[in-house]
Amino acid sequence: MENNKDQELAKIRKDLKEMLVRDLSLEDINPADIKDDEVLFGEGLGLDSLDAVEIVVLLQRNFGMEVKNMDQGKEVFYSIDTIANFIYENRKKA
C-alpha cells in the first residue's frame, strides 16, 4: 500500500511541476529541475501572489481541490511536496 502512495505522490509531483512551468509561463525552468522540497515563493522558485491565485485555479481545474483559507494556502503552497501531499490527502475518494 505504501508503495502505491509513493507512486501516486510521484505522479502528482510530476504533473504539478509540468503544470506550473506551462501555466505560469516559467519559460526558463525545466520541470525536472524543480526540487520537490524547493520553496516556491520568494527566494525559492520566485513565485508571487499572482502565481498563488493561478495555483488555486489550477488545483480546482485539475484536481478538484479548493484552498479557501490563505493561512492554509501558505502552508499548502510552500513546495511541490506540500501541494502533492495536500492533493493526495484531500482528493475525492472515487
Backbone as CSV, one residue per row, in Angstrom:
resi,resn,N_x,N_y,N_z,CA_x,CA_y,CA_z,C_x,C_y,C_z
1,MET,0.827,-1.207,0.000,0.000,0.000,0.000,0.867,1.265,0.000
2,GLU,1.922,1.241,0.809,2.816,2.406,0.901,3.466,2.700,-0.450
3,ASN,3.840,1.638,-1.178,4.448,1.798,-2.490,3.489,2.495,-3.455
4,ASN,2.209,2.141,-3.370,1.185,2.752,-4.209,1.077,4.248,-3.905
5,LYS,1.113,4.603,-2.621,1.060,6.014,-2.222,2.267,6.756,-2.792
6,ASP,3.446,6.163,-2.679,4.661,6.799,-3.203,4.560,7.020,-4.708
7,GLN,4.041,6.018,-5.415,3.890,6.149,-6.872,2.888,7.254,-7.213
8,GLU,1.800,7.289,-6.464,0.778,8.295,-6.735,1.311,9.704,-6.437
9,LEU,2.027,9.842,-5.321,2.612,11.144,-4.988,3.633,11.564,-6.040
10,ALA,4.427,10.626,-6.538,5.420,10.942,-7.569,4.725,11.448,-8.833
11,LYS,3.608,10.825,-9.210,2.872,11.273,-10.388,2.279,12.669,-10.160
12,ILE,1.721,12.900,-8.982,1.155,14.221,-8.660,2.250,15.282,-8.727
13,ARG,3.426,14.988,-8.144,4.545,15.948,-8.170,4.945,16.273,-9.610
14,LYS,5.081,15.230,-10.434,5.465,15.426,-11.840,4.423,16.293,-12.553
15,ASP,3.132,15.962,-12.374,2.059,16.731,-13.005,2.078,18.188,-12.533
16,LEU,2.283,18.389,-11.241,2.325,19.754,-10.697,3.454,20.571,-11.326
17,LYS,4.630,19.980,-11.403,5.777,20.690,-11.981,5.504,21.084,-13.424
18,GLU,4.955,20.145,-14.197,4.656,20.435,-15.597,3.591,21.525,-15.710
19,MET,2.571,21.467,-14.852,1.520,22.494,-14.869,2.076,23.867,-14.515
20,LEU,2.911,23.924,-13.479,3.457,25.219,-13.061,4.276,25.848,-14.175
21,VAL,5.152,25.057,-14.770,6.002,25.596,-15.842,5.145,26.045,-17.025
22,ARG,4.183,25.230,-17.411,3.329,25.540,-18.567,2.380,26.708,-18.264
23,ASP,1.652,26.626,-17.167,0.563,27.575,-16.919,1.013,28.872,-16.261
24,LEU,2.192,28.876,-15.656,2.714,30.119,-15.077,3.773,30.739,-15.983
25,SER,3.921,30.189,-17.175,4.871,30.706,-18.173,6.284,30.839,-17.614
26,LEU,6.767,29.783,-16.994,8.128,29.765,-16.456,9.061,29.207,-17.531
27,GLU,9.272,30.001,-18.589,9.988,29.518,-19.768,11.413,29.052,-19.480
28,ASP,12.078,29.679,-18.518,13.485,29.369,-18.270,13.672,28.163,-17.352
29,ILE,12.577,27.521,-16.960,12.665,26.446,-15.977,12.187,25.138,-16.591
30,ASN,12.975,24.094,-16.382,12.604,22.747,-16.797,11.888,22.099,-15.607
31,PRO,10.708,21.491,-15.816,10.005,20.881,-14.686,10.886,19.940,-13.867
32,ALA,11.761,19.207,-14.522,12.634,18.258,-13.818,13.636,18.965,-12.905
33,ASP,13.879,20.255,-13.144,14.843,20.997,-12.330,14.231,21.530,-11.026
34,ILE,12.919,21.475,-10.909,12.272,21.945,-9.684,12.375,20.832,-8.648
35,LYS,13.008,21.142,-7.530,13.149,20.150,-6.461,11.821,20.016,-5.729
36,ASP,11.532,18.797,-5.271,10.265,18.541,-4.581,10.095,19.402,-3.335
37,ASP,11.209,19.691,-2.646,11.125,20.452,-1.393,11.545,21.913,-1.554
38,GLU,11.731,22.356,-2.793,12.140,23.735,-3.047,11.007,24.705,-2.688
39,VAL,11.370,25.776,-1.984,10.386,26.807,-1.644,9.922,27.445,-2.957
40,LEU,8.600,27.569,-3.124,8.065,28.062,-4.391,8.029,29.580,-4.477
41,PHE,7.862,30.250,-3.344,7.693,31.706,-3.359,8.932,32.407,-2.835
42,GLY,9.067,33.679,-3.184,10.178,34.490,-2.683,11.512,34.000,-3.202
43,GLU,12.418,33.758,-2.270,13.797,33.392,-2.619,13.908,32.035,-3.313
44,GLY,12.902,31.206,-3.164,12.955,29.878,-3.784,12.802,29.977,-5.288
45,LEU,11.681,29.476,-5.786,11.411,29.481,-7.224,11.067,30.879,-7.718
46,GLY,10.693,31.754,-6.794,10.442,33.149,-7.166,9.010,33.466,-7.545
47,LEU,8.062,32.600,-7.179,6.663,32.881,-7.491,6.151,34.016,-6.600
48,ASP,5.060,34.668,-7.053,4.494,35.781,-6.286,3.010,35.554,-6.032
49,SER,2.336,36.556,-5.468,0.931,36.391,-5.073,0.014,36.132,-6.269
50,LEU,0.323,36.706,-7.428,-0.484,36.412,-8.621,-0.350,34.945,-9.026
51,ASP,0.857,34.405,-8.859,1.070,32.986,-9.140,0.263,32.125,-8.165
52,ALA,0.163,32.561,-6.912,-0.606,31.814,-5.905,-2.068,31.715,-6.332
53,VAL,-2.622,32.823,-6.836,-4.006,32.815,-7.313,-4.147,31.822,-8.468
54,GLU,-3.184,31.832,-9.373,-3.225,30.912,-10.512,-3.122,29.456,-10.039
55,ILE,-2.316,29.200,-9.014,-2.192,27.837,-8.484,-3.538,27.375,-7.908
56,VAL,-4.248,28.284,-7.224,-5.575,27.950,-6.687,-6.481,27.493,-7.827
57,VAL,-6.472,28.243,-8.932,-7.297,27.905,-10.095,-6.863,26.557,-10.685
58,LEU,-5.557,26.339,-10.800,-5.043,25.077,-11.342,-5.472,23.886,-10.491
59,LEU,-5.426,24.043,-9.175,-5.822,22.948,-8.291,-7.306,22.643,-8.443
60,GLN,-8.104,23.700,-8.598,-9.543,23.492,-8.791,-9.808,22.788,-10.119
61,ARG,-9.187,23.288,-11.163,-9.440,22.777,-12.509,-8.914,21.352,-12.694
62,ASN,-7.714,21.083,-12.209,-7.064,19.810,-12.497,-7.275,18.727,-11.445
63,PHE,-7.526,19.133,-10.206,-7.619,18.143,-9.130,-8.925,18.237,-8.331
64,GLY,-9.767,19.233,-8.636,-10.997,19.398,-7.883,-10.768,19.814,-6.438
65,MET,-9.625,20.457,-6.175,-9.241,20.870,-4.819,-9.530,22.349,-4.609
66,GLU,-9.924,22.692,-3.395,-10.103,24.105,-3.065,-9.309,24.446,-1.819
67,VAL,-8.598,25.549,-1.892,-7.912,26.110,-0.728,-8.639,27.417,-0.435
68,LYS,-9.471,27.409,0.598,-10.307,28.571,0.880,-9.640,29.549,1.828
69,ASN,-8.751,29.050,2.638,-8.157,29.844,3.698,-6.700,30.167,3.323
70,MET,-6.353,31.436,3.272,-4.990,31.797,2.824,-3.911,31.369,3.809
71,ASP,-4.249,31.247,5.103,-3.253,30.714,6.043,-2.938,29.268,5.685
72,GLN,-3.975,28.506,5.356,-3.777,27.138,4.900,-3.008,27.156,3.584
73,GLY,-3.340,28.108,2.716,-2.662,28.227,1.432,-1.172,28.419,1.577
74,LYS,-0.759,29.225,2.544,0.682,29.459,2.751,1.401,28.156,3.091
75,GLU,0.746,27.312,3.884,1.345,26.019,4.223,1.314,25.082,3.026
76,VAL,0.167,25.009,2.365,-0.010,24.083,1.236,0.923,24.443,0.091
77,PHE,1.059,25.734,-0.215,1.828,26.180,-1.380,3.313,26.368,-1.097
78,TYR,3.800,25.837,0.006,5.201,26.014,0.375,6.141,25.372,-0.657
79,SER,5.809,24.161,-1.084,6.675,23.432,-2.023,5.836,22.449,-2.842
80,ILE,6.458,21.845,-3.824,5.786,20.807,-4.605,5.337,19.676,-3.681
81,ASP,6.196,19.292,-2.740,5.857,18.233,-1.791,4.597,18.556,-0.999
82,THR,4.509,19.790,-0.478,3.356,20.132,0.363,2.072,20.182,-0.464
83,ILE,2.154,20.656,-1.708,0.962,20.665,-2.566,0.563,19.224,-2.907
84,ALA,1.530,18.390,-3.263,1.239,16.995,-3.622,0.593,16.258,-2.452
85,ASN,1.108,16.468,-1.250,0.538,15.806,-0.078,-0.875,16.299,0.196
86,PHE,-1.109,17.602,0.014,-2.450,18.162,0.186,-3.421,17.504,-0.797
87,ILE,-3.015,17.396,-2.054,-3.873,16.769,-3.078,-4.128,15.311,-2.718
88,TYR,-3.059,14.598,-2.340,-3.194,13.176,-2.021,-4.160,12.969,-0.848
89,GLU,-4.007,13.778,0.204,-4.818,13.610,1.407,-6.256,14.091,1.246
90,ASN,-6.502,15.022,0.320,-7.824,15.655,0.231,-8.611,15.330,-1.022
91,ARG,-8.032,14.555,-1.912,-8.767,14.283,-3.156,-10.019,13.475,-2.837
92,LYS,-10.959,13.618,-3.704,-12.229,12.912,-3.523,-12.004,11.425,-3.747
93,LYS,-12.396,10.648,-2.792,-12.252,9.201,-2.913,-13.262,8.684,-3.930
94,ALA,-12.745,8.102,-4.978,-13.649,7.624,-6.051,-14.246,6.278,-5.685
